[in-house]
Amino acid sequence: MYKDDIMKKLIIEGGRELSGSVRIGGAKNSAVALIPATILTKGKCVIRNVPDISDVKILLEMMHELGSKITYKDEILTVDNKNVENVAISEEYASKIRASYYFMGALLGKFHHAEMSCPGGCVIGSRPIDFHIDAFKRMGAHIVENGGNYKMDAAELQGRDIFFDFPSVGATINVMFAAVLAKGKTRIINAAREPEIANVASFLNSMGARIMGAGSGTIEIDGVKELGNGEVDVIPDRIEAGTYLIIGALLGRDFKITDIVEEHIYSLISKLKDAGCNLKVEGDVITINKTKNLKAVNIKTTVYPGFPTDLGQPMSTFLTQCEGESSFEETIYENRLRHIPHLNNMGADIKAFDKTALIRGRTPLVGRKVKATDLRAGASMLVAGMIADGTTIVYNIEHLLRGYEKIVDKLNNVGANIRLIDE
């Protein structure tokens, strides 16, 4: 069914109890925006707690192409952009990672010119960049699109009121990038409120930007003439934390997840408690134990502070172990259910309708050959393999490695039996 000679794969021996602790690393969704943000200054930048994941490595390669001087060691990234040149972002790089679109706002904001191909990333549904493009145009940019390649020019960027029909994280950050050096005031109305937004704004403000309201529905940016040195700590990855919480609820014995921010994952904690999970939060540590007789709950993904779309797929695996019928409704992306056939292949009882799945449990899962269709589907398959009877082989695991730092080592260190095969 799968060509196992061309892709990395995970081999998982299921049913292993987990005990010990896992430290949560820096947030992927912050790091992939903070790195392009450094383009906006010729000063030196220090970013701490940067996760060692493939998406970060791709972005650093792109920065090298632009002329950045970079050192990255022990999760500390230093960037010197004194000699950065505004070169086109090639399709080779842009197609690998969705977050490449942040170079649009950063280059346009700094140089008033940007050229790049349409960004890639996981195939989880339509993710148009219309909000980004329309906002740039409103601020004075002239944009030409030809065969998926964008050329953007602006004699001057002017602050404007930008209203989003949907609070897009990517568009919110990109407009901040374009606005910090623009003339006058920019207001982003119906801005995304995710914690990563505030993290990026804090970094820009450390350079001398004037951003107010980040993390709320309205962000105000007063443009400045230039930015200087900057530094920031990447916030803990709430999606990584949530994934380990889900695993701990199914396999943990005094299993601890450390370096978390409770507020950032409260929607998940609330649902796990509704299902009957045994967990305790003490500061930045959560201790969780396997719970018998889990109860069915309904999950509906939405924008922050609601239940995150990036945890919907691993949570759907959790729901297969709950007694009764649960529902999983995805409201952000239309292709978040492509992992369902693979869960059913392992013994789940799930019926999918458009963007909703009805999950009847509890169903024992059995090890099978499955596929990671995207990053968070890979997390779903990992959770399934860890609770399944027997051996599970997960193909296309490169998707998972894009977003989870040293996940195999972290889980094996607390009792899992997982092998990453690099062929």
Disulfide bonds with the S-S distance in Angstrom:
none
